[in-house]
Amino acid sequence: MDMKYQADLTDARNEGRLEVERTIAIKMLRAGEPHEKIKQYTKYTDEELDVLYQSDCCES
């Protein structure tokens, strides 16, 4: 696992904060990480990641 996101992931799981996990997913999407890598760190599906990406693009 890439250590760059490990601390954020641990916080999200330990504290049960879904918002943190969402933030990690968006950060990784913006960085151009592939869905398979993002799914290692979050519980999102490909479809959910597509929706997150679309909503993030439209907000900016």
Helices and strands as residue ranges (DSSP letters): G 3-5, H 6-15, H 18-30, H 35-41, H 46-59
